[in-house]
Amino acid sequence: MPAYMIADITITDPDTYADYRAQVPAIIEQFGGKYLARGGEVFVGEGNWQPGRVVIAEFPDMATAKAFYNGPEYAPVKAIRQRASTGNVVIVEGA
């Protein structure tokens, strides 16, 4: 069953974040992941959520998504993102 990593990011340092954006796609691909959304237009249908940059990546399963997020391959790149932005990241199992 696929798993989806959903991130709502507010970029605080665009130059540093550009370095993150350049590096992360190859690592996601290495774990069998693919982008479904990557910073496109957002429409808020209900509520008061005002998301920043929304990113959705699909992975083959929850174990693989967690291995990506917690793995040594992503750790240095995740640190770049954390220096250059604030936000929330969740991983949800698909139906």
Backbone atoms as SQL, in Angstrom:
CREATE TABLE atoms (id INTEGER PRIMARY KEY, chain TEXT, resi INTEGER, resn TEXT, atom TEXT, x REAL, y REAL, z REAL);
INSERT INTO atoms VALUES
  (1, 'A', 1, 'MET', 'N', 0.840, -1.165, 0.000),
  (2, 'A', 1, 'MET', 'CA', 0.000, 0.000, 0.000),
  (3, 'A', 1, 'MET', 'C', 0.892, 1.238, 0.000),
  (4, 'A', 2, 'PRO', 'N', 0.653, 2.198, -0.911),
  (5, 'A', 2, 'PRO', 'CA', 1.516, 3.380, -0.967),
  (6, 'A', 2, 'PRO', 'C', 1.404, 4.240, 0.288),
  (7, 'A', 3, 'ALA', 'N', 2.404, 5.065, 0.489),
  (8, 'A', 3, 'ALA', 'CA', 2.421, 6.042, 1.575),
  (9, 'A', 3, 'ALA', 'C', 2.788, 7.392, 0.970),
  (10, 'A', 4, 'TYR', 'N', 2.255, 8.428, 1.577),
  (11, 'A', 4, 'TYR', 'CA', 2.426, 9.777, 1.051),
  (12, 'A', 4, 'TYR', 'C', 3.064, 10.679, 2.094),
  (13, 'A', 5, 'MET', 'N', 4.144, 11.316, 1.703),
  (14, 'A', 5, 'MET', 'CA', 4.771, 12.312, 2.548),
  (15, 'A', 5, 'MET', 'C', 4.205, 13.655, 2.126),
  (16, 'A', 6, 'ILE', 'N', 3.631, 14.372, 3.084),
  (17, 'A', 6, 'ILE', 'CA', 3.023, 15.667, 2.812),
  (18, 'A', 6, 'ILE', 'C', 3.753, 16.703, 3.656),
  (19, 'A', 7, 'ALA', 'N', 4.231, 17.735, 3.004),
  (20, 'A', 7, 'ALA', 'CA', 4.966, 18.793, 3.696),
  (21, 'A', 7, 'ALA', 'C', 4.316, 20.137, 3.402),
  (22, 'A', 8, 'ASP', 'N', 4.194, 20.949, 4.427),
  (23, 'A', 8, 'ASP', 'CA', 3.737, 22.335, 4.303),
  (24, 'A', 8, 'ASP', 'C', 4.895, 23.185, 4.800),
  (25, 'A', 9, 'ILE', 'N', 5.557, 23.873, 3.883),
  (26, 'A', 9, 'ILE', 'CA', 6.830, 24.525, 4.172),
  (27, 'A', 9, 'ILE', 'C', 6.727, 26.033, 3.945),
  (28, 'A', 10, 'THR', 'N', 7.306, 26.794, 4.860),
  (29, 'A', 10, 'THR', 'CA', 7.480, 28.232, 4.690),
  (30, 'A', 10, 'THR', 'C', 8.972, 28.487, 4.554),
  (31, 'A', 11, 'ILE', 'N', 9.359, 28.945, 3.402),
  (32, 'A', 11, 'ILE', 'CA', 10.782, 29.164, 3.111),
  (33, 'A', 11, 'ILE', 'C', 11.231, 30.471, 3.753),
  (34, 'A', 12, 'THR', 'N', 12.310, 30.398, 4.534),
  (35, 'A', 12, 'THR', 'CA', 12.857, 31.579, 5.203),
  (36, 'A', 12, 'THR', 'C', 14.180, 32.039, 4.586),
  (37, 'A', 13, 'ASP', 'N', 14.839, 31.154, 3.856),
  (38, 'A', 13, 'ASP', 'CA', 16.118, 31.469, 3.200),
  (39, 'A', 13, 'ASP', 'C', 16.081, 30.848, 1.802),
  (40, 'A', 14, 'PRO', 'N', 15.576, 31.596, 0.812),
  (41, 'A', 14, 'PRO', 'CA', 15.401, 31.030, -0.530),
  (42, 'A', 14, 'PRO', 'C', 16.682, 30.499, -1.166),
  (43, 'A', 15, 'ASP', 'N', 17.803, 31.157, -0.953),
  (44, 'A', 15, 'ASP', 'CA', 19.052, 30.700, -1.572),
  (45, 'A', 15, 'ASP', 'C', 19.469, 29.338, -1.030),
  (46, 'A', 16, 'THR', 'N', 19.404, 29.162, 0.274),
  (47, 'A', 16, 'THR', 'CA', 19.752, 27.876, 0.877),
  (48, 'A', 16, 'THR', 'C', 18.733, 26.819, 0.491),
  (49, 'A', 17, 'TYR', 'N', 17.461, 27.191, 0.468),
  (50, 'A', 17, 'TYR', 'CA', 16.412, 26.236, 0.103),
  (51, 'A', 17, 'TYR', 'C', 16.590, 25.746, -1.338),
  (52, 'A', 18, 'ALA', 'N', 17.094, 26.600, -2.210),
  (53, 'A', 18, 'ALA', 'CA', 17.352, 26.191, -3.595),
  (54, 'A', 18, 'ALA', 'C', 18.341, 25.034, -3.640),
  (55, 'A', 19, 'ASP', 'N', 19.311, 25.025, -2.743),
  (56, 'A', 19, 'ASP', 'CA', 20.266, 23.922, -2.649),
  (57, 'A', 19, 'ASP', 'C', 19.532, 22.631, -2.260),
  (58, 'A', 20, 'TYR', 'N', 18.623, 22.724, -1.307),
  (59, 'A', 20, 'TYR', 'CA', 17.810, 21.573, -0.910),
  (60, 'A', 20, 'TYR', 'C', 17.002, 21.051, -2.098),
  (61, 'A', 21, 'ARG', 'N', 16.303, 21.953, -2.787),
  (62, 'A', 21, 'ARG', 'CA', 15.466, 21.545, -3.928),
  (63, 'A', 21, 'ARG', 'C', 16.271, 20.864, -5.019),
  (64, 'A', 22, 'ALA', 'N', 17.513, 21.258, -5.182),
  (65, 'A', 22, 'ALA', 'CA', 18.357, 20.650, -6.208),
  (66, 'A', 22, 'ALA', 'C', 18.789, 19.232, -5.833),
  (67, 'A', 23, 'GLN', 'N', 18.931, 18.953, -4.534),
  (68, 'A', 23, 'GLN', 'CA', 19.463, 17.659, -4.095),
  (69, 'A', 23, 'GLN', 'C', 18.410, 16.599, -3.801),
  (70, 'A', 24, 'VAL', 'N', 17.255, 16.995, -3.314),
  (71, 'A', 24, 'VAL', 'CA', 16.299, 16.020, -2.773),
  (72, 'A', 24, 'VAL', 'C', 15.633, 15.119, -3.826),
  (73, 'A', 25, 'PRO', 'N', 15.361, 15.565, -5.062),
  (74, 'A', 25, 'PRO', 'CA', 14.674, 14.665, -5.997),
  (75, 'A', 25, 'PRO', 'C', 15.395, 13.341, -6.233),
  (76, 'A', 26, 'ALA', 'N', 16.704, 13.363, -6.342),
  (77, 'A', 26, 'ALA', 'CA', 17.454, 12.133, -6.580),
  (78, 'A', 26, 'ALA', 'C', 17.334, 11.166, -5.409),
  (79, 'A', 27, 'ILE', 'N', 17.268, 11.700, -4.196),
  (80, 'A', 27, 'ILE', 'CA', 17.151, 10.834, -3.022),
  (81, 'A', 27, 'ILE', 'C', 15.748, 10.238, -2.951),
  (82, 'A', 28, 'ILE', 'N', 14.743, 11.048, -3.233),
  (83, 'A', 28, 'ILE', 'CA', 13.373, 10.515, -3.266),
  (84, 'A', 28, 'ILE', 'C', 13.270, 9.405, -4.305),
  (85, 'A', 29, 'GLU', 'N', 13.829, 9.633, -5.472),
  (86, 'A', 29, 'GLU', 'CA', 13.807, 8.623, -6.535),
  (87, 'A', 29, 'GLU', 'C', 14.546, 7.353, -6.106),
  (88, 'A', 30, 'GLN', 'N', 15.644, 7.504, -5.398),
  (89, 'A', 30, 'GLN', 'CA', 16.421, 6.357, -4.911),
  (90, 'A', 30, 'GLN', 'C', 15.559, 5.432, -4.043),
  (91, 'A', 31, 'PHE', 'N', 14.575, 6.005, -3.336),
  (92, 'A', 31, 'PHE', 'CA', 13.698, 5.228, -2.476),
  (93, 'A', 31, 'PHE', 'C', 12.393, 4.849, -3.171),
  (94, 'A', 32, 'GLY', 'N', 12.361, 4.950, -4.480),
  (95, 'A', 32, 'GLY', 'CA', 11.173, 4.566, -5.235),
  (96, 'A', 32, 'GLY', 'C', 10.056, 5.585, -5.154),
  (97, 'A', 33, 'GLY', 'N', 10.387, 6.800, -4.701),
  (98, 'A', 33, 'GLY', 'CA', 9.376, 7.835, -4.554),
  (99, 'A', 33, 'GLY', 'C', 9.246, 8.690, -5.787),
  (100, 'A', 34, 'LYS', 'N', 8.116, 9.406, -5.836),
  (101, 'A', 34, 'LYS', 'CA', 7.894, 10.349, -6.924),
  (102, 'A', 34, 'LYS', 'C', 7.038, 11.496, -6.400),
  (103, 'A', 35, 'TYR', 'N', 7.246, 12.658, -6.983),
  (104, 'A', 35, 'TYR', 'CA', 6.470, 13.827, -6.598),
  (105, 'A', 35, 'TYR', 'C', 5.085, 13.765, -7.228),
  (106, 'A', 36, 'LEU', 'N', 4.070, 14.095, -6.431),
  (107, 'A', 36, 'LEU', 'CA', 2.720, 14.278, -6.936),
  (108, 'A', 36, 'LEU', 'C', 2.367, 15.756, -6.973),
  (109, 'A', 37, 'ALA', 'N', 2.929, 16.529, -6.072),
  (110, 'A', 37, 'ALA', 'CA', 2.770, 17.983, -6.041),
  (111, 'A', 37, 'ALA', 'C', 4.055, 18.561, -5.477),
  (112, 'A', 38, 'ARG', 'N', 4.442, 19.703, -6.015),
  (113, 'A', 38, 'ARG', 'CA', 5.699, 20.301, -5.567),
  (114, 'A', 38, 'ARG', 'C', 5.628, 21.820, -5.686),
  (115, 'A', 39, 'GLY', 'N', 4.901, 22.424, -4.736),
  (116, 'A', 39, 'GLY', 'CA', 4.866, 23.871, -4.668),
  (117, 'A', 39, 'GLY', 'C', 3.920, 24.551, -5.633),
  (118, 'A', 40, 'GLY', 'N', 2.916, 23.838, -6.128),
  (119, 'A', 40, 'GLY', 'CA', 1.957, 24.453, -7.042),
  (120, 'A', 40, 'GLY', 'C', 0.927, 25.309, -6.322),
  (121, 'A', 41, 'GLU', 'N', -0.003, 25.815, -7.101),
  (122, 'A', 41, 'GLU', 'CA', -1.079, 26.648, -6.560),
  (123, 'A', 41, 'GLU', 'C', -1.914, 25.847, -5.570),
  (124, 'A', 42, 'VAL', 'N', -2.326, 26.502, -4.491),
  (125, 'A', 42, 'VAL', 'CA', -3.131, 25.865, -3.443),
  (126, 'A', 42, 'VAL', 'C', -4.462, 26.593, -3.336),
  (127, 'A', 43, 'PHE', 'N', -5.529, 25.845, -3.232),
  (128, 'A', 43, 'PHE', 'CA', -6.866, 26.392, -2.998),
  (129, 'A', 43, 'PHE', 'C', -7.345, 25.887, -1.646),
  (130, 'A', 44, 'VAL', 'N', -7.713, 26.783, -0.753),
  (131, 'A', 44, 'VAL', 'CA', -8.241, 26.404, 0.557),
  (132, 'A', 44, 'VAL', 'C', -9.759, 26.421, 0.443),
  (133, 'A', 45, 'GLY', 'N', -10.363, 25.239, 0.501),
  (134, 'A', 45, 'GLY', 'CA', -11.804, 25.118, 0.353),
  (135, 'A', 45, 'GLY', 'C', -12.562, 25.373, 1.641),
  (136, 'A', 46, 'GLU', 'N', -11.975, 25.011, 2.758),
  (137, 'A', 46, 'GLU', 'CA', -12.618, 25.201, 4.054),
  (138, 'A', 46, 'GLU', 'C', -11.552, 25.444, 5.108),
  (139, 'A', 47, 'GLY', 'N', -11.947, 26.084, 6.168),
  (140, 'A', 47, 'GLY', 'CA', -11.044, 26.316, 7.286),
  (141, 'A', 47, 'GLY', 'C', -10.138, 27.508, 7.070),
  (142, 'A', 48, 'ASN', 'N', -9.190, 27.653, 7.975),
  (143, 'A', 48, 'ASN', 'CA', -8.303, 28.817, 7.926),
  (144, 'A', 48, 'ASN', 'C', -6.848, 28.442, 7.691),
  (145, 'A', 49, 'TRP', 'N', -6.605, 27.230, 7.218),
  (146, 'A', 49, 'TRP', 'CA', -5.246, 26.805, 6.919),
  (147, 'A', 49, 'TRP', 'C', -4.713, 27.633, 5.755),
  (148, 'A', 50, 'GLN', 'N', -3.571, 28.241, 5.931),
  (149, 'A', 50, 'GLN', 'CA', -2.913, 29.021, 4.883),
  (150, 'A', 50, 'GLN', 'C', -1.552, 28.394, 4.603),
  (151, 'A', 51, 'PRO', 'N', -1.542, 27.319, 3.839),
  (152, 'A', 51, 'PRO', 'CA', -0.279, 26.612, 3.612),
  (153, 'A', 51, 'PRO', 'C', 0.718, 27.454, 2.825),
  (154, 'A', 52, 'GLY', 'N', 1.982, 27.142, 3.066),
  (155, 'A', 52, 'GLY', 'CA', 3.057, 27.754, 2.305),
  (156, 'A', 52, 'GLY', 'C', 3.299, 26.938, 1.048),
  (157, 'A', 53, 'ARG', 'N', 4.456, 26.360, 0.951),
  (158, 'A', 53, 'ARG', 'CA', 4.814, 25.493, -0.178),
  (159, 'A', 53, 'ARG', 'C', 4.385, 24.074, 0.195),
  (160, 'A', 54, 'VAL', 'N', 3.426, 23.526, -0.537),
  (161, 'A', 54, 'VAL', 'CA', 2.945, 22.174, -0.260),
  (162, 'A', 54, 'VAL', 'C', 3.634, 21.198, -1.207),
  (163, 'A', 55, 'VAL', 'N', 4.196, 20.145, -0.614),
  (164, 'A', 55, 'VAL', 'CA', 4.865, 19.103, -1.387),
  (165, 'A', 55, 'VAL', 'C', 4.253, 17.765, -0.993),
  (166, 'A', 56, 'ILE', 'N', 3.906, 16.954, -1.996),
  (167, 'A', 56, 'ILE', 'CA', 3.396, 15.605, -1.753),
  (168, 'A', 56, 'ILE', 'C', 4.246, 14.643, -2.571),
  (169, 'A', 57, 'ALA', 'N', 4.811, 13.662, -1.883),
  (170, 'A', 57, 'ALA', 'CA', 5.603, 12.634, -2.555),
  (171, 'A', 57, 'ALA', 'C', 5.013, 11.271, -2.217),
  (172, 'A', 58, 'GLU', 'N', 4.929, 10.420, -3.206),
  (173, 'A', 58, 'GLU', 'CA', 4.406, 9.066, -3.022),
  (174, 'A', 58, 'GLU', 'C', 5.568, 8.081, -2.945),
  (175, 'A', 59, 'PHE', 'N', 5.482, 7.166, -1.989),
  (176, 'A', 59, 'PHE', 'CA', 6.461, 6.095, -1.835),
  (177, 'A', 59, 'PHE', 'C', 5.740, 4.754, -1.940),
  (178, 'A', 60, 'PRO', 'N', 6.466, 3.685, -2.232),
  (179, 'A', 60, 'PRO', 'CA', 5.813, 2.385, -2.395),
  (180, 'A', 60, 'PRO', 'C', 5.034, 1.910, -1.165),
  (181, 'A', 61, 'ASP', 'N', 5.527, 2.263, 0.032),
  (182, 'A', 61, 'ASP', 'CA', 4.865, 1.828, 1.262),
  (183, 'A', 61, 'ASP', 'C', 5.381, 2.664, 2.427),
  (184, 'A', 62, 'MET', 'N', 4.748, 2.489, 3.583),
  (185, 'A', 62, 'MET', 'CA', 5.106, 3.280, 4.767),
  (186, 'A', 62, 'MET', 'C', 6.545, 3.016, 5.202),
  (187, 'A', 63, 'ALA', 'N', 6.973, 1.768, 5.165),
  (188, 'A', 63, 'ALA', 'CA', 8.336, 1.447, 5.592),
  (189, 'A', 63, 'ALA', 'C', 9.372, 2.168, 4.734),
  (190, 'A', 64, 'THR', 'N', 9.138, 2.228, 3.442),
  (191, 'A', 64, 'THR', 'CA', 10.079, 2.899, 2.542),
  (192, 'A', 64, 'THR', 'C', 10.063, 4.410, 2.765),
  (193, 'A', 65, 'ALA', 'N', 8.879, 4.976, 2.970),
  (194, 'A', 65, 'ALA', 'CA', 8.786, 6.417, 3.229),
  (195, 'A', 65, 'ALA', 'C', 9.537, 6.777, 4.504),
  (196, 'A', 66, 'LYS', 'N', 9.364, 5.964, 5.553),
  (197, 'A', 66, 'LYS', 'CA', 10.078, 6.220, 6.812),
  (198, 'A', 66, 'LYS', 'C', 11.578, 6.026, 6.639),
  (199, 'A', 67, 'ALA', 'N', 11.963, 5.027, 5.847),
  (200, 'A', 67, 'ALA', 'CA', 13.390, 4.799, 5.604),
  (201, 'A', 67, 'ALA', 'C', 14.005, 5.991, 4.888),
  (202, 'A', 68, 'PHE', 'N', 13.281, 6.572, 3.947),
  (203, 'A', 68, 'PHE', 'CA', 13.749, 7.792, 3.284),
  (204, 'A', 68, 'PHE', 'C', 13.912, 8.910, 4.309),
  (205, 'A', 69, 'TYR', 'N', 12.843, 9.187, 5.055),
  (206, 'A', 69, 'TYR', 'CA', 12.830, 10.341, 5.952),
  (207, 'A', 69, 'TYR', 'C', 13.867, 10.233, 7.067),
  (208, 'A', 70, 'ASN', 'N', 14.055, 9.046, 7.591),
  (209, 'A', 70, 'ASN', 'CA', 14.968, 8.837, 8.712),
  (210, 'A', 70, 'ASN', 'C', 16.357, 8.358, 8.304),
  (211, 'A', 71, 'GLY', 'N', 16.575, 8.154, 7.012),
  (212, 'A', 71, 'GLY', 'CA', 17.807, 7.536, 6.551),
  (213, 'A', 71, 'GLY', 'C', 18.990, 8.475, 6.453),
  (214, 'A', 72, 'PRO', 'N', 20.167, 7.891, 6.401),
  (215, 'A', 72, 'PRO', 'CA', 21.396, 8.687, 6.299),
  (216, 'A', 72, 'PRO', 'C', 21.537, 9.417, 4.965),
  (217, 'A', 73, 'GLU', 'N', 20.865, 8.927, 3.924),
  (218, 'A', 73, 'GLU', 'CA', 20.940, 9.593, 2.628),
  (219, 'A', 73, 'GLU', 'C', 20.272, 10.968, 2.677),
  (220, 'A', 74, 'TYR', 'N', 19.149, 11.045, 3.397),
  (221, 'A', 74, 'TYR', 'CA', 18.380, 12.281, 3.444),
  (222, 'A', 74, 'TYR', 'C', 18.832, 13.216, 4.577),
  (223, 'A', 75, 'ALA', 'N', 19.460, 12.699, 5.590),
  (224, 'A', 75, 'ALA', 'CA', 19.792, 13.489, 6.782),
  (225, 'A', 75, 'ALA', 'C', 20.509, 14.805, 6.475),
  (226, 'A', 76, 'PRO', 'N', 21.581, 14.817, 5.686),
  (227, 'A', 76, 'PRO', 'CA', 22.258, 16.092, 5.457),
  (228, 'A', 76, 'PRO', 'C', 21.421, 17.067, 4.631),
  (229, 'A', 77, 'VAL', 'N', 20.594, 16.536, 3.748),
  (230, 'A', 77, 'VAL', 'CA', 19.738, 17.376, 2.920),
  (231, 'A', 77, 'VAL', 'C', 18.568, 17.910, 3.757),
  (232, 'A', 78, 'LYS', 'N', 18.031, 17.057, 4.629),
  (233, 'A', 78, 'LYS', 'CA', 16.972, 17.497, 5.546),
  (234, 'A', 78, 'LYS', 'C', 17.485, 18.639, 6.424),
  (235, 'A', 79, 'ALA', 'N', 18.716, 18.568, 6.853),
  (236, 'A', 79, 'ALA', 'CA', 19.304, 19.640, 7.672),
  (237, 'A', 79, 'ALA', 'C', 19.340, 20.960, 6.901),
  (238, 'A', 80, 'ILE', 'N', 19.599, 20.902, 5.614),
  (239, 'A', 80, 'ILE', 'CA', 19.567, 22.115, 4.784),
  (240, 'A', 80, 'ILE', 'C', 18.157, 22.693, 4.785),
  (241, 'A', 81, 'ARG', 'N', 17.155, 21.834, 4.568),
  (242, 'A', 81, 'ARG', 'CA', 15.767, 22.294, 4.568),
  (243, 'A', 81, 'ARG', 'C', 15.397, 22.920, 5.901),
  (244, 'A', 82, 'GLN', 'N', 15.807, 22.298, 6.972),
  (245, 'A', 82, 'GLN', 'CA', 15.463, 22.800, 8.301),
  (246, 'A', 82, 'GLN', 'C', 16.129, 24.141, 8.606),
  (247, 'A', 83, 'ARG', 'N', 17.304, 24.385, 8.033),
  (248, 'A', 83, 'ARG', 'CA', 17.965, 25.687, 8.195),
  (249, 'A', 83, 'ARG', 'C', 17.288, 26.774, 7.361),
  (250, 'A', 84, 'ALA', 'N', 16.692, 26.370, 6.236),
  (251, 'A', 84, 'ALA', 'CA', 16.175, 27.330, 5.267),
  (252, 'A', 84, 'ALA', 'C', 14.664, 27.510, 5.310),
  (253, 'A', 85, 'SER', 'N', 13.986, 26.781, 6.217),
  (254, 'A', 85, 'SER', 'CA', 12.527, 26.850, 6.228),
  (255, 'A', 85, 'SER', 'C', 11.978, 26.385, 7.566),
  (256, 'A', 86, 'THR', 'N', 10.694, 26.628, 7.733),
  (257, 'A', 86, 'THR', 'CA', 9.938, 26.052, 8.845),
  (258, 'A', 86, 'THR', 'C', 8.768, 25.298, 8.231),
  (259, 'A', 87, 'GLY', 'N', 8.156, 24.422, 9.003),
  (260, 'A', 87, 'GLY', 'CA', 7.000, 23.735, 8.439),
  (261, 'A', 87, 'GLY', 'C', 6.664, 22.461, 9.162),
  (262, 'A', 88, 'ASN', 'N', 5.796, 21.710, 8.525),
  (263, 'A', 88, 'ASN', 'CA', 5.316, 20.433, 9.045),
  (264, 'A', 88, 'ASN', 'C', 5.453, 19.370, 7.968),
  (265, 'A', 89, 'VAL', 'N', 5.810, 18.156, 8.397),
  (266, 'A', 89, 'VAL', 'CA', 5.922, 17.029, 7.494),
  (267, 'A', 89, 'VAL', 'C', 5.200, 15.857, 8.136),
  (268, 'A', 90, 'VAL', 'N', 4.311, 15.220, 7.383),
  (269, 'A', 90, 'VAL', 'CA', 3.640, 14.007, 7.848),
  (270, 'A', 90, 'VAL', 'C', 3.761, 12.946, 6.770),
  (271, 'A', 91, 'ILE', 'N', 3.664, 11.711, 7.195),
  (272, 'A', 91, 'ILE', 'CA', 3.608, 10.589, 6.253),
  (273, 'A', 91, 'ILE', 'C', 2.320, 9.842, 6.573),
  (274, 'A', 92, 'VAL', 'N', 1.511, 9.618, 5.564),
  (275, 'A', 92, 'VAL', 'CA', 0.217, 8.960, 5.745),
  (276, 'A', 92, 'VAL', 'C', 0.132, 7.755, 4.801),
  (277, 'A', 93, 'GLU', 'N', -0.403, 6.680, 5.333),
  (278, 'A', 93, 'GLU', 'CA', -0.587, 5.466, 4.537),
  (279, 'A', 93, 'GLU', 'C', -1.775, 5.664, 3.598),
  (280, 'A', 94, 'GLY', 'N', -1.624, 5.227, 2.381),
  (281, 'A', 94, 'GLY', 'CA', -2.691, 5.360, 1.393),
  (282, 'A', 94, 'GLY', 'C', -3.780, 4.315, 1.562),
  (283, 'A', 95, 'ALA', 'N', -4.835, 4.510, 0.814),
  (284, 'A', 95, 'ALA', 'CA', -5.974, 3.583, 0.877),
  (285, 'A', 95, 'ALA', 'C', -5.779, 2.446, -0.100);
